[in-house]
Amino acid sequence: MIFDGLDVSYGELWGSDRGPTHPEPMSRALAARKHAAGVDYAVLLSAGERPLALIEFWPRRMWRLYLFDDRSWRTQMIDFTPHGTGALLARRSVRWQFPGEQEYAYEKWDVQETTTVSADGQVEVRSESASAEVRRFAAPVEDFLCPAPEFGDWQVFAPFLAQQGHEAATATVVLNDVSVDEGSGPLRATGIEQLFTPGTCATPDGPAEVEPADAGLLRITSGRLVVSDPGWISDPRTVAVPPGEFPVTLSLLRTARTVGVAAARVTFLDAPPRAWEMALGPGEDLGLLGEDQFYGVGVDTGTVAFLDATRTVDEDRLDEDVFAALDGGSRFSVELPGPPPGPNLIAFRSGHGDGSYPVWIGRTDDGQVGCVVVDFQLRTADGGEQ
């Protein structure tokens, strides 16, 4: 294919997917912020709506390049690592040959050829097909180097397109930005108060009734609230709060067919929140989030818990004390007491089950933490806050 220029778009990493377009597109500005922060993203180079190359930026300034053939099949992958100052080494290149479309869909290649290059130019070419073949030789390492690009310098990868038969019509490749708009940014905390207001509301499953339910008093002794899956407390959301005992409230959402936990709240002050902010962990930056994205509490057991940062959990008893108690019955929360006056733990079902859910901090006029809320996003069609 001869191309006059390349269309450039950005998105989340998607090298493990087979599609030729971004499943999660992002703006150029967001991709630039991720690049500056050393956070991964992907760049798609296309011509005439046909994908030619997918560039992935990885942490530690490493890159991966996928190349597409004339059928828009991804038939080559090249991994680059930093080499010296300002250069990348094409350390590993893999080519695949597929006999047909069905084999391509199921990644059943006829031939796989892998070329690896050491920093001093030692080359190994390993071909795997009906018979295996290995060749080793020395070559100038300069033959496998390219400049390390600054953000936007995607012309650096254009020469590699020739390996799949794509050639530029001119010596200078023109890049055309076709990325999505910046959008409104990360998920916003709207309608949080309504999650706990009794009455009828609309949901994707039709009308539902909101029923606030008391889940007990949470005892905080250390001044640090943890929001976590009780089965995975190694990397929790932590919020600085006052010590004491505080009420936990569930928002039950009752439809014609089901009832689930739409949200959970622990209240520290009677004053209503005047501002909401997303609970962030170490190193998390709102500027690196795309449209309606959020950092949230990860759930792998269908359960979330509020607990003090010093509270330990007996993993051997979780199945009996927490998961069995909440599984399929009429209970929506369970308390695991601690030795008085030690902290307890209050666990509750997570609305959609496993996944990731935003944690919001409600602050009063003077900036104090008035409450902390986990929104399980049962009231929107796509699982996102509206």
TORFILUM-199801 format. One record per residue (C-alpha): residue number from 1; residue in three letters; z negated, y, x negated. Coordinates in Angstrom, 2 decimals. Layout:
BEGIN
+-----+---------+---------+---------+---------+
| num | residuo |      up |   north |    east |
+-----+---------+---------+---------+---------+
| NUM |     ALA |       Z |       Y |       X |
...
+-----+---------+---------+---------+---------+
END
This chain:
BEGIN
+-----+---------+---------+---------+---------+
| num | residuo |      up |   north |    east |
+-----+---------+---------+---------+---------+
|   1 |     MET |    0.00 |    0.00 |    0.00 |
|   2 |     ILE |    0.87 |    3.50 |   -1.24 |
|   3 |     PHE |   -1.62 |    6.17 |   -0.18 |
|   4 |     ASP |   -1.45 |    9.97 |   -0.42 |
|   5 |     GLY |   -5.19 |   10.54 |   -0.02 |
|   6 |     LEU |   -8.40 |    8.82 |    0.93 |
|   7 |     ASP |  -10.58 |    9.43 |    3.97 |
|   8 |     VAL |  -14.27 |    9.38 |    3.06 |
|   9 |     SER |  -17.09 |    8.43 |    5.43 |
|  10 |     TYR |  -20.72 |    7.47 |    4.90 |
|  11 |     GLY |  -23.19 |    5.01 |    6.38 |
|  12 |     GLU |  -26.07 |    2.64 |    5.80 |
|  13 |     LEU |  -25.53 |   -0.40 |    3.56 |
|  14 |     TRP |  -23.48 |   -3.02 |    5.35 |
|  15 |     GLY |  -21.99 |   -5.22 |    2.62 |
|  16 |     SER |  -23.30 |   -8.37 |    4.28 |
|  17 |     ASP |  -21.31 |   -7.57 |    7.43 |
|  18 |     ARG |  -17.63 |   -8.41 |    7.72 |
|  19 |     GLY |  -16.45 |   -5.46 |    9.79 |
|  20 |     PRO |  -14.14 |   -2.78 |    8.34 |
|  21 |     THR |  -16.05 |    0.24 |    9.75 |
|  22 |     HIS |  -19.55 |    1.66 |    9.41 |
|  23 |     PRO |  -21.94 |    0.04 |   11.90 |
|  24 |     GLU |  -24.42 |    2.86 |   11.18 |
|  25 |     PRO |  -22.53 |    6.02 |   10.15 |
|  26 |     MET |  -24.28 |    9.04 |    8.64 |
|  27 |     SER |  -23.39 |   12.59 |    7.70 |
|  28 |     ARG |  -22.25 |   13.60 |    4.25 |
|  29 |     ALA |  -25.32 |   15.81 |    3.90 |
|  30 |     LEU |  -27.68 |   12.90 |    4.61 |
|  31 |     ALA |  -25.84 |   10.66 |    2.15 |
|  32 |     ALA |  -26.15 |   13.40 |   -0.49 |
|  33 |     ARG |  -29.90 |   13.60 |    0.08 |
|  34 |     LYS |  -30.21 |    9.83 |   -0.24 |
|  35 |     HIS |  -28.19 |    9.94 |   -3.48 |
|  36 |     ALA |  -30.45 |   12.63 |   -4.96 |
|  37 |     ALA |  -33.53 |   10.60 |   -3.99 |
|  38 |     GLY |  -32.12 |    7.34 |   -5.39 |
|  39 |     VAL |  -32.01 |    5.75 |   -1.92 |
|  40 |     ASP |  -29.21 |    3.35 |   -0.97 |
|  41 |     TYR |  -26.21 |    4.29 |    1.20 |
|  42 |     ALA |  -22.54 |    3.32 |    1.51 |
|  43 |     VAL |  -19.19 |    5.12 |    1.21 |
|  44 |     LEU |  -16.01 |    3.90 |    2.90 |
|  45 |     LEU |  -12.64 |    4.89 |    1.47 |
|  46 |     SER |   -9.80 |    4.50 |    3.96 |
|  47 |     ALA |   -6.13 |    5.43 |    4.27 |
|  48 |     GLY |   -4.36 |    5.64 |    7.60 |
|  49 |     GLU |   -7.44 |    4.15 |    9.32 |
|  50 |     ARG |   -7.20 |    1.11 |    7.04 |
|  51 |     PRO |  -10.22 |    0.35 |    4.84 |
|  52 |     LEU |   -9.42 |    0.14 |    1.13 |
|  53 |     ALA |  -12.84 |    0.15 |   -0.52 |
|  54 |     LEU |  -16.52 |    0.12 |    0.34 |
|  55 |     ILE |  -18.82 |    1.68 |   -2.27 |
|  56 |     GLU |  -22.53 |    0.90 |   -2.17 |
|  57 |     PHE |  -25.08 |    2.99 |   -4.05 |
|  58 |     TRP |  -28.20 |    1.01 |   -4.91 |
|  59 |     PRO |  -31.55 |    2.02 |   -6.44 |
|  60 |     ARG |  -31.72 |    2.36 |  -10.23 |
|  61 |     ARG |  -28.22 |    3.92 |  -10.21 |
|  62 |     MET |  -26.41 |    0.65 |   -9.69 |
|  63 |     TRP |  -23.21 |    0.39 |   -7.65 |
|  64 |     ARG |  -21.28 |   -2.29 |   -5.80 |
|  65 |     LEU |  -17.61 |   -1.98 |   -4.87 |
|  66 |     TYR |  -15.92 |   -4.10 |   -2.21 |
|  67 |     LEU |  -12.10 |   -4.06 |   -2.15 |
|  68 |     PHE |   -9.94 |   -4.79 |    0.91 |
|  69 |     ASP |   -6.44 |   -6.28 |    0.83 |
|  70 |     ASP |   -3.48 |   -5.35 |    3.08 |
|  71 |     ARG |   -4.98 |   -7.41 |    5.91 |
|  72 |     SER |   -8.24 |   -5.42 |    5.72 |
|  73 |     TRP |   -9.95 |   -8.53 |    4.38 |
|  74 |     ARG |  -12.73 |   -8.02 |    1.88 |
|  75 |     THR |  -11.46 |  -10.16 |   -0.99 |
|  76 |     GLN |  -13.13 |   -8.70 |   -4.09 |
|  77 |     MET |  -16.58 |   -7.48 |   -5.10 |
|  78 |     ILE |  -17.46 |   -5.63 |   -8.33 |
|  79 |     ASP |  -21.01 |   -4.90 |   -9.49 |
|  80 |     PHE |  -21.57 |   -1.95 |  -11.83 |
|  81 |     THR |  -24.59 |   -1.23 |  -14.00 |
|  82 |     PRO |  -25.34 |    1.88 |  -16.11 |
|  83 |     HIS |  -23.95 |    1.64 |  -19.63 |
|  84 |     GLY |  -25.02 |    4.24 |  -22.17 |
|  85 |     THR |  -24.87 |    7.85 |  -21.03 |
|  86 |     GLY |  -22.64 |    8.71 |  -18.09 |
|  87 |     ALA |  -20.79 |    5.38 |  -17.84 |
|  88 |     LEU |  -20.77 |    2.27 |  -15.65 |
|  89 |     LEU |  -19.98 |   -1.25 |  -16.78 |
|  90 |     ALA |  -18.11 |   -3.54 |  -14.38 |
|  91 |     ARG |  -20.55 |   -6.29 |  -15.20 |
|  92 |     ARG |  -19.49 |   -8.81 |  -12.57 |
|  93 |     SER |  -16.36 |   -9.17 |  -10.48 |
|  94 |     VAL |  -15.78 |  -11.83 |   -7.83 |
|  95 |     ARG |  -12.41 |  -12.55 |   -6.16 |
|  96 |     TRP |  -11.86 |  -14.79 |   -3.18 |
|  97 |     GLN |   -8.77 |  -16.45 |   -1.76 |
|  98 |     PHE |   -8.84 |  -17.56 |    1.87 |
|  99 |     PRO |   -6.24 |  -19.89 |    3.39 |
| 100 |     GLY |   -6.41 |  -18.31 |    6.84 |
| 101 |     GLU |   -8.17 |  -15.96 |    9.23 |
| 102 |     GLN |  -10.62 |  -18.55 |   10.51 |
| 103 |     GLU |  -11.67 |  -19.48 |    6.98 |
| 104 |     TYR |  -12.10 |  -15.80 |    6.16 |
| 105 |     ALA |  -14.31 |  -15.28 |    9.22 |
| 106 |     TYR |  -16.57 |  -18.12 |    8.08 |
| 107 |     GLU |  -16.35 |  -17.19 |    4.37 |
| 108 |     LYS |  -14.78 |  -20.54 |    3.45 |
| 109 |     TRP |  -12.67 |  -19.66 |    0.44 |
| 110 |     ASP |  -10.14 |  -21.87 |   -1.33 |
| 111 |     VAL |  -10.66 |  -20.16 |   -4.69 |
| 112 |     GLN |  -13.49 |  -18.06 |   -6.08 |
| 113 |     GLU |  -13.03 |  -16.44 |   -9.47 |
| 114 |     THR |  -16.01 |  -14.78 |  -11.13 |
| 115 |     THR |  -15.70 |  -12.56 |  -14.20 |
| 116 |     THR |  -18.85 |  -11.51 |  -16.04 |
| 117 |     VAL |  -18.92 |   -9.06 |  -18.94 |
| 118 |     SER |  -21.78 |   -8.49 |  -21.38 |
| 119 |     ALA |  -22.68 |   -5.10 |  -22.85 |
| 120 |     ASP |  -20.90 |   -6.03 |  -26.12 |
| 121 |     GLY |  -17.66 |   -7.19 |  -24.49 |
| 122 |     GLN |  -18.18 |  -10.94 |  -24.22 |
| 123 |     VAL |  -16.22 |  -12.09 |  -21.16 |
| 124 |     GLU |  -16.53 |  -15.25 |  -19.09 |
| 125 |     VAL |  -14.07 |  -16.12 |  -16.31 |
| 126 |     ARG |  -15.17 |  -18.96 |  -14.06 |
| 127 |     SER |  -12.71 |  -20.29 |  -11.47 |
| 128 |     GLU |  -14.00 |  -22.51 |   -8.68 |
| 129 |     SER |  -11.47 |  -24.38 |   -6.55 |
| 130 |     ALA |  -10.39 |  -28.01 |   -6.36 |
| 131 |     SER |  -11.15 |  -28.09 |  -10.08 |
| 132 |     ALA |  -13.48 |  -25.81 |  -12.03 |
| 133 |     GLU |  -12.27 |  -23.88 |  -15.05 |
| 134 |     VAL |  -14.17 |  -21.64 |  -17.48 |
| 135 |     ARG |  -12.65 |  -19.30 |  -20.03 |
| 136 |     ARG |  -14.58 |  -17.25 |  -22.59 |
| 137 |     PHE |  -13.25 |  -14.54 |  -24.89 |
| 138 |     ALA |  -14.09 |  -11.19 |  -26.45 |
| 139 |     ALA |  -12.54 |   -7.92 |  -25.29 |
| 140 |     PRO |  -13.15 |   -4.20 |  -25.89 |
| 141 |     VAL |  -16.02 |   -3.24 |  -23.63 |
| 142 |     GLU |  -14.19 |    0.04 |  -22.95 |
| 143 |     ASP |  -11.75 |   -1.95 |  -20.81 |
| 144 |     PHE |  -14.57 |   -2.52 |  -18.30 |
| 145 |     LEU |  -16.07 |    0.98 |  -18.24 |
| 146 |     CYS |  -15.68 |    3.86 |  -15.81 |
| 147 |     PRO |  -17.49 |    7.19 |  -15.48 |
| 148 |     ALA |  -20.73 |    7.15 |  -13.51 |
| 149 |     PRO |  -19.92 |    9.38 |  -10.52 |
| 150 |     GLU |  -21.88 |   12.33 |   -9.29 |
| 151 |     PHE |  -22.12 |   12.44 |   -5.52 |
| 152 |     GLY |  -18.65 |   12.99 |   -4.07 |
| 153 |     ASP |  -16.72 |   11.96 |   -7.21 |
| 154 |     TRP |  -15.21 |    8.93 |   -5.49 |
| 155 |     GLN |  -11.91 |    9.31 |   -7.39 |
| 156 |     VAL |  -13.75 |    7.37 |  -10.12 |
| 157 |     PHE |  -13.25 |    4.17 |   -8.12 |
| 158 |     ALA |   -9.62 |    4.83 |   -7.10 |
| 159 |     PRO |   -8.09 |    2.97 |  -10.11 |
| 160 |     PHE |   -9.80 |   -0.24 |   -8.96 |
| 161 |     LEU |   -7.79 |   -0.15 |   -5.73 |
| 162 |     ALA |   -4.75 |   -1.25 |   -7.73 |
| 163 |     GLN |   -6.41 |   -4.66 |   -8.15 |
| 164 |     GLN |   -5.64 |   -5.22 |   -4.46 |
| 165 |     GLY |   -2.17 |   -3.67 |   -4.61 |
| 166 |     HIS |   -3.09 |   -0.15 |   -3.44 |
| 167 |     GLU |   -1.53 |    2.69 |   -5.46 |
| 168 |     ALA |   -1.95 |    6.46 |   -5.20 |
| 169 |     ALA |    1.28 |    8.41 |   -4.60 |
| 170 |     THR |    0.14 |   11.21 |   -6.93 |
| 171 |     ALA |   -1.86 |   11.42 |  -10.12 |
| 172 |     THR |   -4.69 |   13.26 |   -8.34 |
| 173 |     VAL |   -6.28 |   11.51 |   -5.38 |
| 174 |     VAL |   -7.13 |   13.88 |   -2.54 |
| 175 |     LEU |  -10.37 |   13.08 |   -0.69 |
| 176 |     ASN |  -10.75 |   14.00 |    2.97 |
| 177 |     ASP |  -14.27 |   14.05 |    4.46 |
| 178 |     VAL |  -14.28 |   12.38 |    7.89 |
| 179 |     SER |  -18.01 |   11.68 |    8.10 |
| 180 |     VAL |  -20.04 |   12.25 |   11.25 |
| 181 |     ASP |  -21.88 |   15.47 |   11.98 |
| 182 |     GLU |  -25.46 |   15.95 |   10.80 |
| 183 |     GLY |  -26.79 |   15.58 |   14.34 |
| 184 |     SER |  -30.28 |   16.38 |   15.52 |
| 185 |     GLY |  -32.03 |   14.42 |   12.78 |
| 186 |     PRO |  -34.90 |   11.93 |   12.95 |
| 187 |     LEU |  -36.46 |   10.65 |   16.15 |
| 188 |     ARG |  -38.55 |   13.26 |   17.92 |
| 189 |     ALA |  -41.78 |   12.76 |   19.81 |
| 190 |     THR |  -40.77 |   13.76 |   23.34 |
| 191 |     GLY |  -42.51 |   12.60 |   26.48 |
| 192 |     ILE |  -45.43 |   10.96 |   24.67 |
| 193 |     GLU |  -47.99 |   12.36 |   27.12 |
| 194 |     GLN |  -45.99 |   10.94 |   30.05 |
| 195 |     LEU |  -46.40 |    7.45 |   28.62 |
| 196 |     PHE |  -50.03 |    7.54 |   29.78 |
| 197 |     THR |  -49.57 |    9.46 |   33.05 |
| 198 |     PRO |  -50.03 |    7.15 |   36.07 |
| 199 |     GLY |  -47.16 |    7.00 |   38.51 |
| 200 |     THR |  -43.54 |    5.95 |   38.91 |
| 201 |     CYS |  -40.99 |    6.33 |   36.14 |
| 202 |     ALA |  -37.40 |    5.24 |   35.50 |
| 203 |     THR |  -36.57 |    2.45 |   33.04 |
| 204 |     PRO |  -33.41 |    0.48 |   32.14 |
| 205 |     ASP |  -34.73 |   -2.25 |   34.47 |
| 206 |     GLY |  -35.20 |    0.12 |   37.38 |
| 207 |     PRO |  -38.26 |    1.94 |   38.69 |
| 208 |     ALA |  -41.60 |    1.05 |   37.12 |
| 209 |     GLU |  -45.25 |    1.95 |   37.51 |
| 210 |     VAL |  -47.25 |    3.36 |   34.60 |
| 211 |     GLU |  -50.80 |    1.99 |   34.58 |
| 212 |     PRO |  -53.20 |    3.22 |   31.87 |
| 213 |     ALA |  -55.66 |    0.48 |   30.86 |
| 214 |     ASP |  -58.86 |    0.66 |   28.84 |
| 215 |     ALA |  -58.77 |   -1.57 |   25.72 |
| 216 |     GLY |  -62.25 |   -0.81 |   24.41 |
| 217 |     LEU |  -63.84 |    1.34 |   21.71 |
| 218 |     LEU |  -62.51 |    1.28 |   18.17 |
| 219 |     ARG |  -65.13 |    1.67 |   15.45 |
| 220 |     ILE |  -63.98 |    3.63 |   12.38 |
| 221 |     THR |  -66.34 |    3.73 |    9.39 |
| 222 |     SER |  -64.17 |    4.75 |    6.44 |
| 223 |     GLY |  -62.33 |    7.72 |    7.95 |
| 224 |     ARG |  -59.00 |    5.89 |    7.67 |
| 225 |     LEU |  -57.25 |    4.40 |   10.70 |
| 226 |     VAL |  -54.80 |    1.56 |   10.06 |
| 227 |     VAL |  -51.92 |    0.74 |   12.42 |
| 228 |     SER |  -50.44 |   -2.64 |   11.53 |
| 229 |     ASP |  -49.30 |   -6.06 |   12.62 |
| 230 |     PRO |  -52.60 |   -7.96 |   12.27 |
| 231 |     GLY |  -50.76 |  -10.79 |   10.55 |
| 232 |     TRP |  -49.28 |   -8.46 |    7.88 |
| 233 |     ILE |  -51.80 |   -5.82 |    6.82 |
| 234 |     SER |  -50.60 |   -5.51 |    3.23 |
| 235 |     ASP |  -48.42 |   -2.44 |    3.94 |
| 236 |     PRO |  -49.94 |   -0.57 |    6.90 |
| 237 |     ARG |  -49.55 |    2.88 |    8.44 |
| 238 |     THR |  -52.75 |    4.78 |    7.55 |
| 239 |     VAL |  -54.00 |    8.02 |    9.13 |
| 240 |     ALA |  -57.01 |   10.08 |    8.01 |
| 241 |     VAL |  -59.38 |   10.39 |   11.01 |
| 242 |     PRO |  -63.09 |   11.10 |   11.57 |
| 243 |     PRO |  -65.55 |    8.18 |   11.55 |
| 244 |     GLY |  -67.08 |    7.07 |   14.83 |
| 245 |     GLU |  -66.23 |    5.12 |   17.99 |
| 246 |     PHE |  -63.11 |    6.10 |   19.89 |
| 247 |     PRO |  -61.44 |    4.86 |   23.11 |
| 248 |     VAL |  -58.23 |    2.85 |   22.95 |
| 249 |     THR |  -55.87 |    3.10 |   25.94 |
| 250 |     LEU |  -52.84 |    0.99 |   26.73 |
| 251 |     SER |  -49.90 |    2.18 |   28.79 |
| 252 |     LEU |  -48.86 |   -0.78 |   30.95 |
| 253 |     LEU |  -45.38 |   -0.60 |   32.43 |
| 254 |     ARG |  -45.01 |   -2.70 |   35.56 |
| 255 |     THR |  -41.51 |   -3.44 |   36.91 |
| 256 |     ALA |  -40.45 |   -5.72 |   39.75 |
| 257 |     ARG |  -40.22 |   -8.64 |   37.31 |
| 258 |     THR |  -42.50 |   -8.00 |   34.36 |
| 259 |     VAL |  -45.38 |   -5.99 |   33.00 |
| 260 |     GLY |  -45.55 |   -4.97 |   29.34 |
| 261 |     VAL |  -47.35 |   -2.68 |   26.94 |
| 262 |     ALA |  -45.26 |    0.49 |   26.66 |
| 263 |     ALA |  -47.61 |    2.31 |   24.29 |
| 264 |     ALA |  -51.11 |    2.27 |   22.80 |
| 265 |     ARG |  -53.32 |    5.24 |   21.99 |
| 266 |     VAL |  -56.60 |    5.82 |   20.20 |
| 267 |     THR |  -58.15 |    9.18 |   21.12 |
| 268 |     PHE |  -60.32 |   11.11 |   18.65 |
| 269 |     LEU |  -60.70 |   14.47 |   20.43 |
| 270 |     ASP |  -60.68 |   15.50 |   24.09 |
| 271 |     ALA |  -58.46 |   18.50 |   23.33 |
| 272 |     PRO |  -54.81 |   17.88 |   24.26 |
| 273 |     PRO |  -52.30 |   17.59 |   21.38 |
| 274 |     ARG |  -50.22 |   20.69 |   20.76 |
| 275 |     ALA |  -47.90 |   19.17 |   18.15 |
| 276 |     TRP |  -46.68 |   15.70 |   17.27 |
| 277 |     GLU |  -45.70 |   14.35 |   13.88 |
| 278 |     MET |  -44.46 |   10.98 |   12.68 |
| 279 |     ALA |  -47.00 |    8.95 |   10.70 |
| 280 |     LEU |  -45.48 |    8.59 |    7.24 |
| 281 |     GLY |  -46.27 |    6.17 |    4.43 |
| 282 |     PRO |  -46.19 |    6.86 |    0.69 |
| 283 |     GLY |  -42.75 |    7.95 |   -0.49 |
| 284 |     GLU |  -41.32 |    8.30 |    3.02 |
| 285 |     ASP |  -39.26 |   11.45 |    3.58 |
| 286 |     LEU |  -38.05 |   12.66 |    6.99 |
| 287 |     GLY |  -35.08 |   14.27 |    5.24 |
| 288 |     LEU |  -33.72 |   10.79 |    4.45 |
| 289 |     LEU |  -33.59 |    9.71 |    8.09 |
| 290 |     GLY |  -30.42 |    9.84 |   10.17 |
| 291 |     GLU |  -29.86 |   10.46 |   13.84 |
| 292 |     ASP |  -32.86 |    9.22 |   15.89 |
| 293 |     GLN |  -34.12 |    7.08 |   13.00 |
| 294 |     PHE |  -37.82 |    6.71 |   12.26 |
| 295 |     TYR |  -40.34 |    5.14 |    9.91 |
| 296 |     GLY |  -42.50 |    2.81 |   11.95 |
| 297 |     VAL |  -44.96 |   -0.04 |   12.06 |
| 298 |     GLY |  -43.24 |   -3.34 |   11.37 |
| 299 |     VAL |  -44.04 |   -6.19 |   13.76 |
| 300 |     ASP |  -43.42 |   -9.87 |   13.06 |
| 301 |     THR |  -45.99 |  -11.50 |   15.37 |
| 302 |     GLY |  -45.33 |   -9.59 |   18.61 |
| 303 |     THR |  -48.69 |   -7.86 |   18.08 |
| 304 |     VAL |  -50.01 |   -4.56 |   16.73 |
| 305 |     ALA |  -53.61 |   -3.61 |   15.95 |
| 306 |     PHE |  -55.75 |   -0.54 |   15.41 |
| 307 |     LEU |  -58.42 |   -1.10 |   12.76 |
| 308 |     ASP |  -60.43 |    0.58 |   10.05 |
| 309 |     ALA |  -58.91 |    0.52 |    6.56 |
| 310 |     THR |  -61.87 |   -1.52 |    5.28 |
| 311 |     ARG |  -61.63 |   -4.16 |    8.03 |
| 312 |     THR |  -60.56 |   -7.58 |    6.77 |
| 313 |     VAL |  -58.85 |  -10.27 |    8.83 |
| 314 |     ASP |  -59.42 |  -14.01 |    8.68 |
| 315 |     GLU |  -55.80 |  -15.20 |    8.71 |
| 316 |     ASP |  -56.87 |  -18.76 |    9.49 |
| 317 |     ARG |  -58.34 |  -17.59 |   12.80 |
| 318 |     LEU |  -55.60 |  -15.20 |   13.92 |
| 319 |     ASP |  -53.74 |  -17.85 |   15.94 |
| 320 |     GLU |  -56.83 |  -18.70 |   17.97 |
| 321 |     ASP |  -58.56 |  -15.32 |   18.11 |
| 322 |     VAL |  -55.54 |  -13.05 |   18.67 |
| 323 |     PHE |  -52.15 |  -14.66 |   19.23 |
| 324 |     ALA |  -53.23 |  -17.43 |   21.59 |
| 325 |     ALA |  -55.38 |  -15.01 |   23.55 |
| 326 |     LEU |  -52.42 |  -12.67 |   24.14 |
| 327 |     ASP |  -49.68 |  -15.28 |   24.54 |
| 328 |     GLY |  -48.35 |  -15.55 |   28.06 |
| 329 |     GLY |  -51.60 |  -14.80 |   29.85 |
| 330 |     SER |  -52.89 |  -11.84 |   31.81 |
| 331 |     ARG |  -54.54 |  -10.24 |   28.77 |
| 332 |     PHE |  -52.78 |   -7.40 |   26.99 |
| 333 |     SER |  -55.39 |   -6.64 |   24.32 |
| 334 |     VAL |  -58.17 |   -8.40 |   22.45 |
| 335 |     GLU |  -61.08 |   -7.10 |   20.36 |
| 336 |     LEU |  -62.27 |   -8.78 |   17.18 |
| 337 |     PRO |  -65.79 |   -7.45 |   16.62 |
| 338 |     GLY |  -67.23 |   -6.96 |   13.18 |
| 339 |     PRO |  -70.84 |   -7.36 |   12.08 |
| 340 |     PRO |  -72.64 |   -4.21 |   13.40 |
| 341 |     PRO |  -72.36 |   -1.50 |   12.31 |
| 342 |     GLY |  -69.11 |   -2.63 |   10.66 |
| 343 |     PRO |  -65.64 |   -1.81 |   12.01 |
| 344 |     ASN |  -63.94 |   -3.88 |   14.68 |
| 345 |     LEU |  -60.24 |   -4.51 |   15.41 |
| 346 |     ILE |  -58.35 |   -4.03 |   18.66 |
| 347 |     ALA |  -55.02 |   -5.87 |   18.90 |
| 348 |     PHE |  -52.45 |   -5.61 |   21.68 |
| 349 |     ARG |  -49.02 |   -6.89 |   22.57 |
| 350 |     SER |  -46.00 |   -4.94 |   21.28 |
| 351 |     GLY |  -43.56 |   -4.00 |   24.03 |
| 352 |     HIS |  -40.27 |   -5.58 |   22.90 |
| 353 |     GLY |  -41.98 |   -8.10 |   20.62 |
| 354 |     ASP |  -40.96 |   -8.09 |   16.96 |
| 355 |     GLY |  -39.29 |   -5.06 |   15.44 |
| 356 |     SER |  -40.29 |   -1.61 |   14.25 |
| 357 |     TYR |  -41.97 |    1.05 |   16.37 |
| 358 |     PRO |  -42.77 |    4.74 |   15.74 |
| 359 |     VAL |  -46.36 |    5.87 |   15.25 |
| 360 |     TRP |  -47.09 |    9.44 |   16.33 |
| 361 |     ILE |  -50.01 |   11.69 |   15.33 |
| 362 |     GLY |  -51.01 |   14.24 |   17.97 |
| 363 |     ARG |  -52.64 |   17.34 |   16.47 |
| 364 |     THR |  -54.69 |   19.99 |   18.21 |
| 365 |     ASP |  -54.25 |   23.75 |   17.88 |
| 366 |     ASP |  -56.39 |   23.81 |   14.74 |
| 367 |     GLY |  -54.50 |   20.91 |   13.10 |
| 368 |     GLN |  -57.04 |   18.16 |   13.69 |
| 369 |     VAL |  -55.96 |   14.64 |   14.64 |
| 370 |     GLY |  -56.50 |   14.42 |   18.37 |
| 371 |     CYS |  -54.91 |   11.01 |   18.91 |
| 372 |     VAL |  -52.60 |    8.40 |   17.39 |
| 373 |     VAL |  -49.97 |    6.69 |   19.55 |
| 374 |     VAL |  -47.70 |    3.69 |   19.02 |
| 375 |     ASP |  -44.63 |    3.93 |   21.29 |
| 376 |     PHE |  -43.05 |    0.55 |   22.05 |
| 377 |     GLN |  -40.00 |    2.24 |   23.60 |
| 378 |     LEU |  -39.81 |    0.30 |   26.84 |
| 379 |     ARG |  -38.66 |    3.30 |   28.80 |
| 380 |     THR |  -35.24 |    3.75 |   27.18 |
| 381 |     ALA |  -32.11 |    1.62 |   27.31 |
| 382 |     ASP |  -31.53 |    1.45 |   23.56 |
| 383 |     GLY |  -35.12 |    1.24 |   22.35 |
| 384 |     GLY |  -35.07 |    4.84 |   21.11 |
| 385 |     GLU |  -37.20 |    7.77 |   22.24 |
| 386 |     GLN |  -35.50 |   10.21 |   24.56 |
+-----+---------+---------+---------+---------+
END
